[in-house]
Amino acid sequence: MAYVLGIDIGGTHVTAAASRLVDGAWKRPAPIRLRGDTDEAPAVLHVGPDGGLTVGDPAERGPVLRPGVVAREFAGRIGADAPVLLRGERWSPQRLTAIVARRVTDLIRSREGDLPVRVVLAHPATFTAHHVSALRAALADVGLAAEPLPEPVLAAEGHAARGGKGAPALAVLTVGGTGYEASVVTRTNPITYVVRATRTGAHQIGGADLDEALAQHALEQLRKEIGALDPADERELRILHDLRAECRYTREQLSHADEAEIILPLHPGEIRLTVTRTQLDQLIRPLLDHPAATLARVVASAGVPPHHLGGILLTGGVAHTPLLATLVTGHLPGVTALPPGGHTLVAEGAAAVAAQLAAGLHDSPPPGGRGRAVWEPEPGQEPSVLPAPAPGNRAPLPDPPPRPPVKISTPDLPGRRRTRKNSTHIS
């Protein structure tokens, strides 16, 4: 069955979605499970002793003590001059990002038995032409034909694909694992979204910062039970690692529960710390107020009156935190916070645009000589498509240095295993 693919590589995790061709029509995009029982996988690359790269987080099996063997948070550094050093080898952030995108595509190809008709890859709206050009070159180097497009535009497309009502303008706030981006997107005609204004904060705030605030709170309680911890001790380093992983799980639980437990297995026994949503809100309010205030400034700079906004679209891993919606509507009174898009919305929007490209709503023909299909919008959905970059606008880039072999395996990445009764597994 023919399908198209949308990929979103964030600071900490990667998500994907697909739209399938059924009876000549492209259907509503759906998230793809990238490992076990979850629809996200770590956006992490690990260099093995032989120099080969594999995708996945070795910290899921315990803390990584040796530096220089794991690459994280590289997608937001695309186009930067500083390379990532892995076992003494220099890797550009865009090449690492392209390898993850290729890994996801190959994983899904192994399941589907064929390549996707089109692939759309999300990138931050703050990227310049240089950033996008560097990403295009890296994708070509790993043999992946993908179209990079701005995240907030794809978030708006994902909202429409889910049946959201069309609006002349939307405010989009993405708060991911390591940072945030505030944007305003508008329609210039019935079938095109564009970024009207975008900004990131001087101090990047993400889910990891919220987890750290909760971990510090828990650590104060933990010291009362086991005393001071020595970060240089491997066993105690493991306790600290487990604490941060557990705090992320607890924070996510508090998005829909009034209280949750932080559980740490020790020897002997375990420690359980109860945290309420009120306590969490007190800890993270100063952090989340930064992106909320930045979004209000972006709306003002975009020249779009707040009453013309169709709503505030919250995306990313922190989107379901109730406090975030409260803060953004406080800074933009009278504007409605739409139902949270969550961490797969951008990938779904990327798949929706990929389907529009494959359906022939775009000037570029589908690859591989495939015939055009009919785009069938879901009820309440408006088809929209973005113009392709002009051909030949790639900036010249130096040839990359020789690289170690890239290992791209096809089995699913391991999923989260969590036992609440006796112990906690790292996720």
VODRENRO-80180 format. One record per residue (C-alpha): x, y, z. Coordinates in steps of 0.2 Angstrom, whole numbers, padded with zeros to 4 digits, always signed. Example, Ala and Ser with C-alpha at 12.3 -4.5 7.8 and 13.67 -1.06 7.14 Angstrom:
// residues 2
+0062-0022+0039;+0068-0005+0036;
// end
This chain:
// residues 427
+0000+0000+0000;+0007+0017-0005;+0010+0029+0010;+0019+0045+0014;+0029+0049+0029;+0031+0064+0041;+0046+0065+0053;+0049+0077+0067;+0066+0076+0076;+0066+0086+0092;+0079+0090+0105;+0076+0074+0114;+0064+0063+0104;+0059+0059+0086;+0041+0055+0081;+0034+0050+0064;+0017+0049+0056;+0010+0041+0039;-0004+0044+0028;-0010+0029+0017;-0017+0028+0000;-0034+0019+0001;-0045+0018-0015;-0037+0032-0023;-0038+0044-0008;-0025+0049+0005;-0031+0046+0022;-0029+0056+0038;-0012+0054+0045;-0009+0043+0060;+0006+0042+0072;+0018+0027+0070;+0025+0017+0084;+0044+0018+0083;+0048+0007+0098;+0038-0005+0108;+0022+0002+0115;+0026+0021+0111;+0026+0032+0096;+0042+0041+0100;+0060+0036+0101;+0076+0045+0108;+0084+0057+0096;+0101+0050+0101;+0115+0042+0091;+0128+0031+0099;+0145+0027+0092;+0150+0009+0096;+0168+0003+0098;+0170-0001+0079;+0165+0017+0075;+0147+0012+0068;+0132+0023+0073;+0116+0016+0080;+0100+0025+0085;+0094+0024+0103;+0099+0029+0120;+0111+0018+0130;+0107+0028+0145;+0090+0018+0145;+0101+0003+0151;+0111+0014+0164;+0120+0030+0165;+0133+0033+0151;+0149+0037+0160;+0161+0039+0146;+0159+0056+0136;+0161+0057+0117;+0151+0041+0113;+0133+0048+0113;+0126+0063+0103;+0111+0072+0109;+0101+0088+0106;+0109+0090+0088;+0094+0094+0078;+0093+0112+0084;+0111+0115+0080;+0110+0112+0061;+0121+0124+0051;+0132+0128+0066;+0151+0129+0063;+0155+0118+0079;+0155+0100+0075;+0150+0086+0086;+0165+0075+0092;+0161+0057+0093;+0176+0046+0097;+0187+0059+0090;+0177+0060+0073;+0169+0077+0068;+0151+0076+0064;+0140+0090+0058;+0123+0092+0067;+0114+0091+0051;+0122+0075+0046;+0117+0067+0063;+0100+0073+0060;+0099+0066+0043;+0105+0049+0049;+0091+0049+0062;+0078+0053+0048;+0085+0039+0037;+0085+0027+0052;+0066+0031+0054;+0063+0029+0036;+0072+0013+0034;+0063+0006+0050;+0046+0010+0042;+0051+0003+0025;+0056-0013+0033;+0038-0014+0040;+0029-0008+0024;+0040-0017+0011;+0042-0001+0001;+0049+0017+0002;+0037+0031+0005;+0030+0041-0009;+0035+0057-0001;+0044+0062+0015;+0042+0079+0024;+0054+0083+0038;+0051+0097+0051;+0063+0110+0056;+0062+0125+0067;+0054+0141+0060;+0069+0151+0065;+0080+0142+0053;+0087+0153+0039;+0090+0148+0021;+0108+0143+0026;+0101+0131+0039;+0089+0123+0027;+0102+0122+0014;+0114+0113+0025;+0100+0101+0031;+0095+0097+0012;+0113+0093+0008;+0115+0081+0023;+0099+0072+0018;+0105+0070+0001;+0122+0063+0008;+0112+0049+0017;+0102+0046+0001;+0085+0052+0008;+0074+0063-0003;+0064+0073+0010;+0057+0090+0010;+0061+0101+0025;+0047+0113+0031;+0044+0124+0046;+0037+0116+0062;+0023+0129+0066;+0017+0127+0049;+0016+0108+0050;+0008+0110+0067;-0006+0120+0059;-0007+0107+0046;-0008+0094+0059;-0022+0103+0068;-0032+0104+0052;-0029+0086+0048;-0037+0081+0065;-0052+0091+0060;-0048+0108+0067;-0057+0122+0059;-0048+0133+0047;-0042+0150+0054;-0034+0165+0046;-0021+0165+0059;-0015+0154+0073;-0003+0157+0087;+0009+0141+0089;+0019+0138+0105;+0030+0122+0104;+0038+0117+0121;+0049+0102+0118;+0062+0093+0128;+0076+0106+0127;+0068+0122+0121;+0053+0131+0114;+0048+0141+0099;+0034+0154+0098;+0026+0158+0081;+0011+0165+0072;+0006+0157+0056;-0007+0165+0043;-0015+0159+0028;-0010+0170+0012;-0023+0161+0002;-0035+0146+0005;-0021+0133+0002;-0006+0140+0010;+0001+0143+0028;+0016+0154+0031;+0026+0159+0046;+0021+0178+0050;+0033+0179+0065;+0043+0168+0076;+0055+0169+0090;+0064+0159+0103;+0068+0165+0121;+0085+0171+0127;+0084+0157+0139;+0078+0141+0132;+0066+0132+0143;+0060+0114+0139;+0054+0098+0148;+0071+0093+0154;+0071+0109+0164;+0054+0105+0172;+0061+0088+0176;+0076+0095+0184;+0066+0107+0195;+0056+0092+0201;+0071+0082+0203;+0079+0095+0214;+0063+0096+0225;+0064+0077+0227;+0082+0077+0230;+0080+0088+0245;+0067+0075+0252;+0079+0060+0247;+0093+0067+0257;+0083+0066+0272;+0082+0047+0269;+0099+0042+0263;+0110+0057+0266;+0121+0067+0254;+0125+0059+0237;+0142+0059+0229;+0140+0062+0210;+0157+0054+0207;+0151+0037+0214;+0144+0026+0200;+0131+0019+0211;+0125+0036+0217;+0126+0042+0199;+0114+0029+0195;+0102+0035+0208;+0103+0052+0201;+0100+0046+0184;+0085+0036+0190;+0078+0051+0199;+0078+0062+0184;+0070+0048+0173;+0057+0045+0186;+0053+0064+0188;+0049+0065+0169;+0037+0051+0171;+0029+0059+0187;+0028+0076+0178;+0018+0068+0164;+0007+0059+0176;+0003+0075+0184;-0004+0082+0167;-0020+0072+0170;-0019+0068+0189;-0020+0078+0205;-0005+0068+0213;+0008+0055+0208;+0022+0046+0216;+0041+0047+0213;+0047+0029+0216;+0066+0026+0218;+0072+0008+0221;+0086+0007+0233;+0095-0007+0242;+0086-0013+0252;+0068-0007+0248;+0062+0008+0239;+0057+0026+0243;+0041+0034+0237;+0038+0053+0237;+0021+0060+0234;+0020+0075+0223;+0004+0085+0220;+0000+0095+0204;-0001+0111+0215;+0017+0108+0221;+0023+0105+0203;+0015+0121+0197;+0024+0131+0210;+0040+0123+0205;+0038+0126+0186;+0028+0142+0185;+0043+0153+0184;+0050+0142+0170;+0034+0141+0159;+0030+0159+0161;+0045+0163+0149;+0038+0154+0133;+0021+0161+0137;+0027+0179+0138;+0037+0176+0122;+0022+0170+0113;+0013+0186+0118;+0027+0197+0111;+0027+0187+0095;+0009+0190+0092;+0012+0209+0095;+0026+0209+0083;+0016+0199+0069;+0004+0213+0068;-0011+0201+0070;-0024+0208+0082;-0027+0194+0096;-0046+0193+0091;-0041+0188+0073;-0032+0173+0080;-0041+0156+0078;-0033+0151+0094;-0017+0146+0103;-0010+0129+0097;+0001+0121+0110;+0013+0107+0104;+0028+0097+0110;+0030+0086+0125;+0025+0099+0138;+0009+0104+0128;-0002+0094+0140;+0004+0102+0156;-0012+0112+0162;-0002+0126+0168;+0005+0130+0151;-0012+0134+0144;-0017+0144+0159;-0001+0155+0157;-0003+0158+0138;-0021+0163+0140;-0016+0175+0154;-0004+0183+0143;-0016+0184+0128;-0033+0187+0136;-0048+0183+0125;-0038+0170+0115;-0043+0152+0117;-0030+0138+0120;-0035+0124+0108;-0034+0106+0114;-0015+0102+0116;-0008+0095+0100;+0005+0084+0110;+0021+0077+0103;+0015+0069+0087;+0005+0084+0080;+0020+0091+0070;+0024+0074+0062;+0005+0072+0058;+0005+0089+0049;+0021+0084+0040;+0012+0068+0034;-0003+0078+0029;+0008+0090+0018;+0017+0075+0011;+0000+0068+0005;-0004+0084-0003;+0012+0084-0012;+0009+0066-0018;-0009+0070-0023;-0003+0083-0035;-0008+0099-0026;+0010+0104-0029;+0019+0108-0044;+0032+0095-0041;+0028+0078-0048;+0028+0063-0036;+0045+0053-0036;+0047+0036-0044;+0035+0040-0058;+0020+0036-0047;+0003+0042-0053;-0006+0056-0045;-0019+0052-0032;-0034+0062-0026;-0033+0071-0010;-0047+0067+0001;-0049+0079+0016;-0057+0073+0032;-0073+0082+0037;-0069+0100+0042;-0052+0099+0035;-0045+0111+0022;-0032+0105+0011;-0016+0116+0011;+0001+0115+0003;+0017+0125+0004;+0027+0131-0010;+0043+0122-0014;+0060+0131-0012;+0067+0137-0029;+0078+0125-0037;+0097+0128-0037;+0096+0138-0021;+0108+0127-0011;+0123+0136-0004;+0139+0127-0008;+0145+0117+0007;+0163+0109+0009;+0164+0090+0007;+0162+0081+0023;+0177+0072+0030;+0177+0053+0029;+0165+0045+0041;+0164+0029+0051;+0152+0016+0044;+0134+0020+0049;+0124+0005+0056;+0105+0007+0052;+0096-0008+0059;+0078-0012+0056;+0071-0020+0073;+0061-0009+0084;+0069+0001+0097;+0066-0005+0115;+0051+0002+0123;+0048+0008+0141;+0047-0005+0154;+0040+0001+0170;+0035-0009+0186;+0027+0002+0199;+0026-0011+0212;+0045-0015+0216;+0056-0005+0205;+0057+0008+0191;+0065+0006+0174;+0073+0020+0165;+0064+0027+0150;
// end
